[in-house]
Amino acid sequence: MIVNIFFPLTLINAGIAQGKNRSGLNWFLASLFLGPIATLLLVIFEKLPYSDG
């Protein structure tokens, strides 16, 4: 049951993270452990400035 909620949330969080110039993979993995707390953190954090590398 909880997998049905957390796994789609990990994908959503990865998309939100990439939209804020953060690592989608790192936030995907963090979301596996933190679940909705990771979503809350992503919403609170500001967008990072774009960097070339």
Stockholm file with secondary structure:
# STOCKHOLM 1.0

chainA/1-53         MIVNIFFPLTLINAGIAQGKNRSGLNWFLASLFLGPIATLLLVIFEKLPYSDG
#=GR chainA/1-53 SS CHHHHHHHHHHHHHHHHHHTTSCHHHHHHHHHHHTHHHHHHHHHSCCCCCCCC
#=GC SS_cons        CHHHHHHHHHHHHHHHHHHTTSCHHHHHHHHHHHTHHHHHHHHHSCCCCCCCC
//
